[in-house]
Amino acid sequence: MVDISDEYMQARLTKVRTYSLLQLKIGPNYQPRDVRSAEQSKIVREHGRRNMQLQAEGKMALVGPVHDAGALVGIGIFTVPEAEARVLMDADPAVQAGILVCEYATLYGFPGDGLPA
């Protein structure tokens, strides 16, 4: 493992900021992908398009589906305050259709962190 000095750690910790962690869970109208109706497939596709729009606008840093995690089917990390994230997700077509429900938590992270290519 790489050695992390106290000075490096302290300097990095001064850069921590809060993000809004979105947990997307199975809603009352959820249908698994392999048996999903054409109508629900269209709604889920528009949900994905909207997520890409939120990323392009810089409001969502990370988003994606989760597999084999029970009721948890997706996560997202918002760069906006939780209140704004809630408003944005309340307008999401899959949430409005009862396909997905949202839960939120505060995530502490380092600006610029990301997934490796």
C-alpha positions as CSV (number, residue, x, y, z in Angstrom):
1,M,0.0,0.0,0.0
2,V,1.0,3.6,-0.6
3,D,2.2,5.4,2.5
4,I,-0.1,8.4,3.4
5,S,1.5,11.0,5.6
6,D,-0.4,12.9,8.2
7,E,0.3,16.1,6.3
8,Y,-1.1,14.7,3.0
9,M,-4.1,13.4,4.8
10,Q,-4.8,16.7,6.6
11,A,-4.4,18.6,3.4
12,R,-6.8,16.3,1.6
13,L,-9.4,16.4,4.4
14,T,-9.6,20.2,4.1
15,K,-11.1,19.7,0.6
16,V,-13.9,17.3,1.6
17,R,-17.4,18.5,0.5
18,T,-20.9,17.1,0.9
19,Y,-22.8,15.4,-1.9
20,S,-26.3,13.9,-2.0
21,L,-26.3,10.1,-2.4
22,L,-29.4,8.9,-4.2
23,Q,-30.5,5.3,-3.7
24,L,-33.0,4.1,-6.3
25,K,-35.1,1.2,-5.0
26,I,-37.9,-0.9,-6.4
27,G,-41.2,0.9,-6.5
28,P,-44.7,-0.5,-6.3
29,N,-45.0,-0.6,-10.1
30,Y,-41.6,-2.0,-10.8
31,Q,-41.2,-4.8,-13.4
32,P,-38.0,-6.7,-13.8
33,R,-36.2,-5.9,-17.1
34,D,-36.7,-9.4,-18.6
35,V,-40.5,-9.1,-18.2
36,R,-40.9,-5.3,-18.5
37,S,-43.8,-4.0,-20.6
38,A,-43.1,-1.9,-23.6
39,E,-44.6,1.1,-21.9
40,Q,-42.5,0.7,-18.8
41,S,-39.4,0.1,-20.9
42,K,-40.0,3.5,-22.6
43,I,-40.4,5.2,-19.2
44,V,-37.2,3.6,-17.9
45,R,-35.4,4.7,-21.1
46,E,-36.5,8.3,-20.5
47,H,-35.4,8.0,-16.9
48,G,-31.9,7.1,-18.3
49,R,-32.0,10.0,-20.7
50,R,-32.9,12.4,-17.9
51,N,-30.0,11.1,-15.8
52,M,-27.6,11.8,-18.7
53,Q,-29.1,15.3,-18.9
54,L,-28.5,15.9,-15.2
55,Q,-24.9,14.7,-15.7
56,A,-24.4,17.0,-18.7
57,E,-25.7,19.9,-16.6
58,G,-23.2,19.1,-13.8
59,K,-26.0,18.3,-11.3
60,M,-25.2,14.6,-11.0
61,A,-21.6,13.4,-10.9
62,L,-22.3,9.6,-11.0
63,V,-25.3,7.5,-11.8
64,G,-25.9,3.9,-12.7
65,P,-27.9,0.7,-12.2
66,V,-27.0,-1.8,-9.5
67,H,-27.5,-5.5,-9.9
68,D,-27.9,-8.3,-7.4
69,A,-28.6,-5.9,-4.5
70,G,-32.1,-6.8,-3.6
71,A,-34.4,-3.8,-3.7
72,L,-31.6,-1.4,-4.5
73,V,-31.5,-1.0,-8.3
74,G,-29.6,2.2,-8.9
75,I,-27.4,4.9,-7.3
76,G,-26.5,8.4,-8.1
77,I,-24.4,11.1,-6.6
78,F,-25.8,14.6,-6.9
79,T,-23.6,17.7,-6.7
80,V,-26.5,19.8,-5.6
81,P,-28.1,20.1,-2.2
82,E,-30.4,17.3,-1.2
83,A,-33.5,19.6,-1.4
84,E,-32.7,20.3,-5.0
85,A,-32.0,16.6,-5.7
86,R,-35.4,15.7,-4.3
87,V,-37.1,18.2,-6.6
88,L,-35.2,16.9,-9.6
89,M,-36.0,13.3,-8.8
90,D,-39.7,14.0,-8.0
91,A,-39.9,15.1,-11.7
92,D,-38.3,11.8,-12.9
93,P,-40.6,9.8,-15.1
94,A,-39.8,6.5,-13.5
95,V,-40.3,7.9,-10.0
96,Q,-43.6,9.5,-11.1
97,A,-44.8,6.2,-12.5
98,G,-44.0,4.4,-9.2
99,I,-41.4,2.2,-10.9
100,L,-38.6,3.6,-8.7
101,V,-38.6,5.2,-5.2
102,C,-35.8,7.4,-3.9
103,E,-33.9,7.4,-0.6
104,Y,-31.2,10.0,0.2
105,A,-28.2,10.2,2.3
106,T,-25.3,12.7,2.8
107,L,-22.0,11.5,1.2
108,Y,-18.7,13.1,2.1
109,G,-16.2,13.0,-0.8
110,F,-13.3,14.7,-2.5
111,P,-14.0,16.9,-5.5
112,G,-12.5,15.5,-8.7
113,D,-12.7,11.8,-7.5
114,G,-14.1,9.6,-10.2
115,L,-14.2,6.2,-11.7
116,P,-11.2,4.9,-13.6
117,A,-11.5,4.7,-17.3
